[in-house]
C-alpha cells in the first residue's frame, strides 16, 4: 500500500502502518463519545518509560502558548448537533532566556492516554510500556517572546493525528526564528482537550469512515475531510491577529508558510491553492487525491493545476509504498503542472511516520521491542540522522522562501543527510 495515503494511514490512530477494514477501524478507535468520561484521564500516572524529544538546534529559546478558536458560522462536521466549529492551536515561538522555568508536556494527561493507546495498538507495542504523559517539550509556557518580527508557519498533522505529534519540527523551527502554529483538526485526533477541560474524540468521524468504506462512498468522505481542514486553516489565518499582543507583535503575517504530514501535507497544498496569503509550502508524504489507495483518479484541483508558490515534496522510501513523483500519481500530476519552484526529496530507508515525532521517540524503545517492530513503525534509517535531515530540509526551505536566506541544501547536490533528490 502507498504510504502517502490520506486517511488509511492514520485515521485509526496516530501511527498506523496499513489500511484497516471498517471493523478494525471501530475496534482500534475505541471512542463512542466525543466528551468525557469516554476520554477521562487515568486514575494514576503510568509507570512506563519516559521518552525524550530531541532538543532544538537554533539560537533561540522557545515558548509555547495554546488557544481555542471558535467559528460561530460553521457547524462542526464531526460533532453531531454542534452548530459551531472549535479548534485548539499551539503557538511555538522564539523566546527570551527561559532558564529555570519548567518545560511544557507534549500532551495533557488525558490526551496522552488516548494518543498512547493508539500508538501502542497500531505499532504492536506492549500496552503500558511508555508513560506518554511524561514526555516534555523544550518550550516554556507563555514565555516572553524574543524581540523582532518572525515569519509564521502553520503545521497541519496527518488525518487522525494530534497537533502535538510533530513537536520535534515545530520547536526546531521556532528556535531558528519562526512562529509555528500547530492545528488540531477537531474530531480527527484520538483526543483534543479544551481550556475548560472538555474533551473531543474521534468516535463520530470513525463511524462515518467505516460507513463510507462499507458503502463505497469514500470519495465523498475524503472530500468532506479535506474541506473541513481547509476551512480550519482559513479560520486560523483569520484569527492570528486576534491572539494576545505579546504574540501578534512578533508575527510577520506578510511572510506565511505551511507544512504538513500525510493529510496535513494535502491540507497545506489545498489551502495554498485557494489562499495567496500562504507563500510557501511543504507536503510530507501526503497524497493529493481523494482515494483510499492513490491510483491517479479523483485528483484534487491542486494536483491538476499546480501552484504559483514554491512547494517542496518530501517522500518516504518504503518498498511497499514510498512517495515520489514517479510512483505517486497525484504527485506526478502536480509536478507536471507546478509553476512555482519545486523539489522532490526522498528520506532514504524511511516509512510514512518517519516525518513525525514517532521517528524521534519510538527508537528509544530499542531492546524492549523487536527490531522488526521498530522498522515497521519508523523505517531502518538512523533516527538521529532522519530527525536532522527533516529539520534541515524544512528549515532550509522556509529560510529560502520566507527569509531570503539560501543555504543551497535544496539545490540537489551532495548532502550529508540520508536523502535522495528525485529527478
Secondary structure, DSSP 8 states (H G I E B T S, - for coil): --TT-SSTTTTTSSS--S---HHHHHHHH----SSTTTT---SS---SB--------SSSEEEEEEEEEEETTS--SSSTT--SEEEEEEEEEEES--TTS-EEESS-HHHHHHHHHHHHHHTT--TTSB-TT--EEEEEET--B-SS-EEEEEEE--TT--TTTTHHHHHHHHHTTEEEEEEE-TTTSS-EE-TTS-EE-SHHHHHHHHHHHHHT-HHHHHHHHHHHHHHHHHHHHHHGGGS-HHHHTTEEEEEEEEEEETHHHHHHHHHHHH-TTEEEEEEES--SBS-SS--S-SB-HHHHH--SSEEEEEE---TTT--STTT-HHHHHHHHH--S-EEEEEETT--GGGGSTHHHHGGGGBTTB-HHHHHHHH-SS-HHHHHHHHHHHHHHHHIIIII----SGGG-S--SSSEEE--
